[in-house]
């Protein structure tokens, strides 16, 4: 991540697309030729990769972030702050084209660095690219995602891990969005006991079917062991840091505890670097090394 350069102007050119309109036009033309030529055998339609399909529709629930919320992708999707997360989502989609990337852990070194805010905004930004996203509240010690979204009293991950409610009805879809959410639910037992690796792995495999992304808001890396369980299940890690909160020694220790092969980048939250005005974007020249900075969302 040492060769960092400005990518604000390049981000507009980074987009995904498909050739479905051209394929449909070609198919119609071939059908006309077939009819005119009197062919008896129909032409074979080109097969397209099938998009993941949901096993079942999920119950709808409306997210109502509080007035002071920093979930800008939900509350103000046209803002420059939301555009910052759109840029991050674009970079991740490009990395996804080059390597297997679906289950993403969003974590931090310590509490107070903004990992939950980043996870929620990123999930919304990824879904804006017409990809189905499952947002998981994986912090079973101090869950805050449901509160930040204005969702309270819902059953969730803990009930499923305890076997009290194994239905997928514990996953909820947000209206007019490709974001679905699995909240922590009712936390009573020891998180480490609930997160028995075999049980958690099987559950994540089952509920992730039908999604292109699974974004997991986990506890901080230090000093808990919970996050290491999530990291073993994930194929990628995004580390959130914050000036004035993340100490150098804490960052070093966190990096030592993270599988480097899975670390795809860092998000520098609440930066106030004056040389880039109020908003700026940076990323590494390496496809696997991502660094996005923003001074607005906290």
PEDAUR-V755441 format. One line per field, one symbol per residue. burial: b if it has 16 or more other ideal C-beta (glycine too) atoms within 10 Angstrom, else e. A space follows every 50 residues. Layout:
burial = ???
This chain:
burial = eeeeeebeeebeeeeeeeeeeeeeeeeeeeeeeeeeeeeeeeeeeeeeee eeeeeeebeebebebeeebbbbbbbebeeebbbbbbbbbbbbbebbeeee bbbbbbbbbbeebbbbbbbbbbbbbbbbbebbbbbbbbbbeebbbbebbe beebbbbbbbbbeeeeebebbbbbeebbbbbbbbbebeeebeebbeeeeb eebbeebbebbbbbbbbbbbbbebebbebbbebbbbbbbbbbeebbeeeb bebbeeebeeebbbbbbbbbbeeeebeebbbbbbeeebbbbbbbbbbe
